[in-house]
Every structure is written in structure tokens, then in C-alpha cells.
Amino acid sequence: MCWAIRWRRCYIEQGDSLIFWGAGDPTFLHPEFAANSRVLDFLKSRKEQLFFCPDNFRDEHFGAGWMWDDYAHAFQTEKAPLPIYSNVVRFERSPAMEKPAVRPGYFYAFTELDKDLGGDMPQIHRTERGNRFTYNPQALTGEPFHTATPFDYSAELLVQLLADTLGRQVRVLNAKLLPPEESKLLYTNTADTVYRRMMQQSDNFVAEQLLLQCSDKLFLKMNTGQVISWAKDSLLRNMPDVPRWFDGSGASRYNLVTPRFVVALLDSLYQKNSREKLFGIFPTGGISGTIKKYYSGNPPYVIAKTGTLSNVHNLSGYLLTNSGKTLIFSFMHNNFTLGSDDLKTEMERILSWVRDNY
């Protein structure tokens, strides 16, 4: 599924109004994709009254099996039809600052000190419902920090953030209206740039939004379950095992796959993509991404993706041997009660032995 990242059937013009839909693009006003401002420039240039229509989002903001009390952690950012600022509020304080900086600045008015919020380290707290944020005294006097906390997404909040950014009114169009055939497209980032961000940083938010984009491409509406069913019946029908698959990021503990399935999937990717392109997207041991501090070698020999939840740590990818072979592997560790460092040490011992002897 190598489609360009874009707003699909993005907007229509009706008299003095411009109606636009999202298609799940995770890059809009995302600080890591600041170089691409096409959508923002487009909206700034329009003279019509702006209306956002959320009706093509036919999903829940949280995935099946996500932990309810992780709502304030960036690894469980809410899904959305049109994400903005990667759907998080960023807090940062340097030694020269009296108070933490809040970005986007819209949320500054909803952020305050809570003297009763304890902890030895700076902490940011968000109410479960709504968008009120508090920080503890350590956020004023402790070590410099930067952190991100998801906001409680809604179409109403989106238009408020857009209005604040654009300096003009934006309204929600609550109508049962999907993008019509005559609506126009607006392209943004290329897919590989976003894939690399997802894989290198293990970005759950980007993964969820990419799956929603696939749904929009296929069905003109966004629904995670529908596109997963389609993928299992078509793209994955020849896999050796049937996966239990519930979300885009793997944050759900409902997801169950076998190592054999993962190896077959990695082999399919290897057969269908150039080696240079594929290995450029995956993290490389000792060099990049989530395995930058592990599996180092000269030359690099592990190109792989981690998968981590509490008491779960997996590593799957490609192993380059000294004899010139490319092997595919998948480690899965479950239900351990200690940290993962010992597991990583043992995996590194095994992988380096295979590299030297196979």
C-alpha cells in the first residue's frame, strides 16, 4: 500500500463557501513535517468562508483494546479525520524560562500550576475529559524538560485551532455529507517520508493515521476495522497464519500474530521493494531509530523494528551475515516481569553469532 499521503477528494467550492474534509493525513502542522506547508498555505489563500465536515470519519478516537488510563500519553494519541499539530500539546522549559512553553499557544490559557500535584520530576496532567492541563512545581524549578500530551480531539476543537492559526473564522459543517465526485484533491507529503517517521520513531499516531488513509483511499471514508478486514482478505490471504488484528499501531493487546506470520510478511516486503528503499525505512542497529543503542556492528548487520508494551518486547527484521546472506528473523517475548535489557543482550548474542557463523 504505497499511496501518496494526501487529502483525498479534499474540498469543494459552493458559492462563497469552501467545504473541506480530512483524509487522515498525520502531517498537517506536525512540527516534524514543518517544511511542507501546502495545506496551510492553501487555507490561508482562500477568501471563502471555511467549513470543515467530519462525516467521512466513521471510527472511534481510541482503538479497540487500548488502555483507558493511557489517554494522557503520547503513545496513545487519538485518531482523527484531520489531525492538527499531531494531536498533542507540547510542553517545554529551558533554564532561562520562568514557566513552561505551551505549543500550540491556544492551550496556554488552559494550562496552570497545581501546587498539590506531586512528584520529584516535572509532570503534566490532563483531565480525562476536556483539555485542561496542570503542571507540578517541579516543572518550574526542576530539570529542563520537553514532553507531549495528547489533547481531547473533536471537530469543534479542530476548527478553533485552525481559526487561531489562520486568524479567521472556521466552522464545523455537521451534515451527513461525504466528499462528492467533483471534489478536488490536494497532495502533501510523499509516503516514504511518513513511513520513515513511523518506523524510525515507532510512531503509533502516524501508524494509526496511515491505516485510516488507506480506508479513505479504498472506501471514501475512514474506518479501521473495515480496512483491516479488506487487507486480511486480499493482501494477507496467502500468509501462513491468520492474524488477530485490531489497530494500526499494535498498541492493542488484542493483536495476536505468530513469528512465522511476521517473517512471511517481511519476506513479501523484501521481494516487492528495492533493498535500498526498504532498509532506508527500517531502523538500523547502532545507527538509527529505536535500535540506535543496540545491535551495533561494522558494517551494520541488523535492520529491524521493535514492538514493545509492558511485559512484551519483540524484534523482527533482517540480519546481514558476514558470508553475504540476508536472513529474516522474528523474536517475540511475552509475560516477562523484569526489564527488557537482559532480553536485548541475549538477542544481540544470538544475532551476532548467526552473523559470524552462517
C-alpha angles and dihedrals in degrees: 000000000000103000122151115258107252150130100268116217083352109181148354131208118227113177109293092350133086115201118196137182132198123235098197098271104168095197102072107123089341105154091224090059098041092130090071108069099154097120093046092047090048093053092045091053097053119099096192126096106271120232124182116205116198097182097109089065103093098168143083122264090233125050127242110277097013114147111256094215093056091072092111096051121094092226087069101045114163121262117239144177092237112016117201128196086359087291093278139104114229121215123192138167129186125190091262094056125092094199134020116272114240122210126222088036091218088083095053091090090055096050125086144156118271108197090191094057103102135198137115092245131052110281134190119200129193128194113249092238118036133007110285115132130194133185131202127241090260088067087067101043109018132081118319110266146175125201141158128225123188118243125224100261125218135151088247092055091046093057091046090054091046092049090049091050097042097039092230140086121282121181136199116242104210097194132127090248128141120191107280123227093259094057117117132240130235117193123206131165126009116251099242092059090057094041089055092052091049095049101037096047096030087235109189093186093057091046092054093047093049090056090051089051090054089053091050091050093051104034106017088240135072120249123144097203093051095052092044090054090049093049093049091051096046119015095033102033093109096048116121094241135029111243126220098226127176111156144020100245104042091240090127118090087211089078113101126177134156126237087242090058092050092049091051091049092049090049090053090052090049092052095047101043135052114262091236093053096044097046090046090061098046123073115260122220113255092003117057149007127001093339096050091115096043142057094023121173142155104265099023111253108177121069105173150133126239126217116197137176127152106295091004127092125167135175123190132167147082130329120201112207128207089245091061100258124137111216129186120220141173126197118189123185120183139175097013116150101204129070122284098245094093090050092051091049092052093045090051090051092051096044094048090049091052090047091055100040109033 
